[in-house]
Structures are given as C-alpha cells and as structure tokens.
Amino acid sequence: MLRWVWRQLTSMRTALQLLLLLAVAAVPGSLFPQRRANPAVVTQYLKDNPDTGPWLDRLQMFDVFSSVWFSAIYLLLFTSLVGCVLPRTKAHLKALRSAPPRTPRRFARLPHHGTIVLSDGGSGTSAPDPTAAIKDAAAILRKLRYRVDIRDAGTDTPSVGAERGFMKEAGNLLFHTALIGVLVSVAIGGMFGYRGQKLIIEGEGFTNALIGYDSFSPGTNFNPDTLTPFALTLDDFDARFNRDEQSTYGQPLDFTARMTVQESPDQPAGDRVLKVNSPIGIGGTNVYLVGNGYAPVVEVRDGEGNIAFSGPVPSQPTDSAYTSTIVIKAPDAQPDQLGFVGFFLPTAVINSEGLAFGSDPDPFNPRLNLNSYYGDLGLDDGTPRSVYQLDTTNLTQLNGRDLNAGGIVLEPGQTYELPDGRGSITFQDLKRFVALDITYDPGKIGALIFSTLALTGLILSLITARRRVWIKASATPEGMTTLEYGLLARGEDPGLRNETTKLEQALSSRWGITPSSDEQKKLASSPDTPPHP
C-alpha cells in the first residue's frame, strides 16, 4: 500500500493536479483580508460579520498562506515534484549514454518509411557496397544532428540507428526542477523576509528598526537582528499633474521623492531619488513609493493657554482632487482633552449653497474644515486607537455646522478661538508626506532565476521533437545496393513527414539519384504537398 501511495504521489499527473490545487487554494487569499497584511482590516471584518467571521477564522481564511491546509498542499507538491524528477533524471542520463534502439525487422510498420536503390547508373562505376553506404548514411544523419550507432558493419545487412531530440526531455526536467527551485525560493522569502509600511513627512526621517514602522509583517523565522541598519530622510516631494489637456486635467503625471539615504552607520549619507515603480535598493531591502498626501501643520492650545499639540498631521486622500479626511488629537490639553475631525481641501471652492469642495490636487487655496470636541479621547484605557479615527462616544461637541458656534474654517496662518474658552487651533503651514512600502525578500532573486529557467525548459520541451531513424542496407543479385529507411516519433509530431522528405533528399543528393520511394509517391499524391523536384 505504501509503495502504491508513493507511486501515485510521485506521478506527473498528481504533480499537475497539486499545482492546480495550489492555485485554487490561493484564491481565498485575495477574497478575504489577510491578517499578516492588515490586521486592522481583519478585526473590522470580524466585527462587521459576527456570524460568518468566526467560522472563516476557524478555517484560517484570514491566514491562507500560513494555514495548515495550504501548507499541506505546498509540501505535497514539493514532495511530488522531487519524487517525480529524480527517477526521470536518472532515466534520462541513462538514455543519453545508451545506444539508440535496435533496428526493426520490418520498416513497413513504421509511420514513415521508404526505399532507395543505388546502382552504377551506367557511369561505369559500381554501386557502393552496403557497409560503405551505411557509413555515408551515418555521416548524413550526423549532419542532421542525430546521434548515430552503426550495427553489423561488414556483414550483408548493416544498419544504422539514429536518435535526436533529447533536449525535449531535458527541457521537461529543467522545467520541473526549476519549479522546485521556485517553491524553495518562495518558502525562503516567506520564512526570512519581512514587509513594513511607514509614512514620512517632509523634513522627517526613518531608521530601519521595528519601533520605527507604522505596521510590520515579519516572516515565520524572521530575526530582528537581520534588519539592514539604514536611515533615510524625506527632503522634498514633488507631484506633477496634467495642466495641458482638458480631458485629463489634474491627472497625476509624476511623483518624485528626493531623499537622503545612509545605508549603514559607517557610510556617508547620499542623495537618492524615489519614484513610483522605481524603488530604492539598500542592502537587499527595497523601498517603494506607494502613496502621498498633505500634512497640515497645526498648533493646538488648551484652555490654560499651553501648547497641547504642535506639528504636522497626515491626512487621508479620498479622491483625485486630494480631498482628505483629517483627525487631530490633543490628549495633553487641560482641563479637558481636545479632538478635531474634518477634511482638508488643497484647493477649496465654495458652491452656491455655501459648501466647500476640492477642485484641484495642487494647494492653490488650502483650507481646513473641522469640528471640535472635548472630553475623554479614550487613549488612557489601553485600548488600541487608530490615529485616523476619532471616537466621539465620550466627547462633547464644541463646533459644527449644526451648532451655534458653526464649524471651524482655517487657511494657512489663521487661528480660531474655541468656544467657552476651551483653547485655540492655528493652521500654521502645509507639508507633504509619502507612504513607503519597505520589503526584504531573500528568495526574490532565486525565484526570478528559477522562473526564467522554468520558462526556458518549457520552451525547449515544446519546440523540440524526439525522433528516431533507422537505415538498413542490403545487396541485390544484380549488383545494386538497396537502402531502406524508417522514421518514428515519440508522441505526436506533425513535422515528421517533412523530416522524412529532408532525409530522402539528403540521401538522394549524396549519390546523385532521383527519389522514387514509396514515401515520395505518397507525398506526391497528397493534394497539399508540392511535387518533388
């Protein structure tokens, strides 16, 4: 039973089925949020789906690529490929060293065969003897890139066996071996790699340490000591939008982040440019530009006149005009904590109803529209809180369009005094920020190399044909020599007929005769085959 199970597992059919099953098993990873990529989204999904969410979590739908069932398929595919490739490689190496198969007795059973008669042709020269004819035929087959083996030389019926197309099986083995390499490379990347996200505001920096990331997804065997000790600073960010064509006016054309990068503590810092799809490589770690936006610089003073908060606050763009939501929290304000929520408009336009909306992504007329609250922000009870959301459950609203005080509207340089002497807020300046995706994948180069080898092996296996040729010579009582030949393909080979024509032409040209074999007659009678010259 164990031997039968092993044979079934290591068959090529099973390997292909497991490969297809692995692709199908990866589909839930794109349908459901993954905990490693974004734990907050998974938490929100479970909150929004209290009935189905827990069951999906039990089935590991939020951890697909590290689940038990996905890993089982992965390991079975790896075992199947290894068990399939090793015996086939051994058999292929043995076939390379062995002689072509023995010469058939009856060439008429082969799908393509024919006969050529060699005579003196009235020239006064005798026809070549069978041994000499076979040696000449072997030379012709070598020119056609066949591996030849002459049999029974010096007898009355010598023959030659020839074979070519070993690159087909070699390409097949290369494809499956490279597929194993891809699996190993991906596994190495998943075990020892990592991926993190970081938001950097103009003038600020980042050091590659765990504490510096906004979110971080390590591999299963990740070691913090393997982090490349680099540091970078965002000096300037430039966004260029279309201003020429009316139909695409305001569409982004280019994003450029100019950064100062220090690859290690003992190396000097240098200037680098980061663009979309043009990452910065630092010691095997790649830094990608994945987002950008505006960060208004605000100062919040509490009711006692002290600075409770001061600095840039990143906003979240919601449309192509960079209309952005923004949340400002001042937990150090006295006597009550202060919170602000609203939106930022790079270019504010007021409609006929008095409502503001964004009309352009460039900051031609920046404006902050805010509502203010006071009370307990909920930051001291140990519950994780998003910096992009304000929980107003335990807060009292101070400003808003529906209140007598109205909403807060600020332009750069303006200050608004909060009602009831609660403090003030000032819109001081405007900066830009970039969102970075920092990845380290030690298996990436290996995956690229093995993928290229797999494609090369697949091409070789598709364009190469495995063919065998036999030629047998015999003498006739009239002093002539007869050459019988036959061709056989391994598998379907629509080009075998053309190969037969090419072989007979080469043999006929060698002795200067006109082909008249059964094969030529069959080819000539075919309506889609041109007549032989």
Buried (B, 14 or more C-beta within 10 A) or exposed (E): EEEEEEEEBBBBEBBEEBBEEBEEBEEBBEEBBBBBBBBEBBBEBBEEEEEEBEEBBEBBBBBBBBBEEBEEBBEBBBBBBBBBBEEBBEEBEEEEEEEBEEBBEEBEEBEBBBBBBBBEEEEEEEBBBBBBBBBBBBEBBEEBEBBBBBBBBEEEBBBBBBBBBBBBBBBBBBBBBBBBBBBBBBBBBBBBBBBBBBBBBBEBBBEBEEEBBEEBBBBEEBEEEBBEBBBBBBBEBEBEBEEEEEEEEBEBEEBBBBBBBBBEEEEEEEEBEBEBEEBBEBEBBBBBBEBBBBBBBBBBBBBEEEEBBEBBBBBBBEEEBBBBBBBBBBBEBBEBBBBBBBBBBBBBBEEEEEEBBBBBBBBEBBBBBBBBBBBBBBBEEEEEEEEEEBBBEEBEBBBBEEEEBEBBBBEBEBEBEBBEEBBBBBBBBBBBBBBBBBBBBBBBEBBEBBBEBBEBBBEBBEEBBBBBBBBBBBBEEEEBBBBBBBBBBEEEBEEBBEBBBEBBBBBBEBBEBEBBBEBBEBBEEEEEEEEBE
